[in-house]
Amino acid sequence: MLRSMVSLIDYNIRAADGDIGTVDVFYFDDKTWVLRYLVVDTGGFLSSRRVLLATSALGEPEWVDQTFPVKHTREEVENSPEIDTEKPVSREQEESLHTYYRWLPYWGGAFGAPVTQPYPMPVAEPTEGEPKPEEKENHLRSFREVTTYRVQAVDGEVGQVEDFIIQDSDWSMKMFVVDAGGWLRGRQVLLATEWIGRVSYGDKQVSVNLKRATIEAAPEYDPAEPVNEEFEVRLYDYYGRPQQP
């Protein structure tokens, strides 16, 4: 099922022996547009310490209760490696977490094979002063950061990224929500992440190979309504793009 990422913020995180805290933000892989981690605000449990948990460590979500069960104990989380979630997460820190929790690394290696993605994504442009993509070992980005970026059509700016729509079966980020209402704001439309041509983190901009008028006249997205199969088919038909399986 497709779900809004914004709607998952503040979901409860429940360990095997009690509650840990709530979802504060997500980290995703900007090469594949897949959610890799959630940042948990532990509140009083660990004096407001924020911890990183892999989406692969989650059990079957309890959607009605807005709860993500975690396959670990409170003690395991309490003793997990310290990571400053206000700073970029390095591959070394990821390896430390995966070793501690015995998670299979999504990037492959001695403990597992890399996750196969349904389609390749464009290489993101690095922020000025950052290593080039080929020099970096991972591509983690904060969901909160990208939801402030402007959307650039082929003939001008069309709006701002407001949210992402994920497939809850594999945590893939299928679409993103654009506020295309101009100075009035409020009219939201959807674009598929596979249509992104470039992400410029230095300019805080997402570029798509579509015209402004086409995007602005797209079927309107209502956050109060689920994105079902019928709406998805209608969206791809409108843009004249083949739908990925």
Beta strands, then each sheet from edge to edge (+ up, - down):
strand 1: 2-4
strand 2: 12-15
strand 3: 18-29
strand 4: 34-41
strand 5: 50-54
strand 6: 67-69
strand 7: 140-142
strand 8: 150-153
strand 9: 156-167
strand 10: 172-179
strand 11: 188-192
strand 12: 196-200
strand 13: 205-208
sheet 1: 1+ 9- 8+ 13+ 12-
sheet 2: 1+ 9- 10+ 11-
sheet 3: 5+ 4- 3+ 2- 6-
sheet 4: 5+ 4- 3+ 7-
end
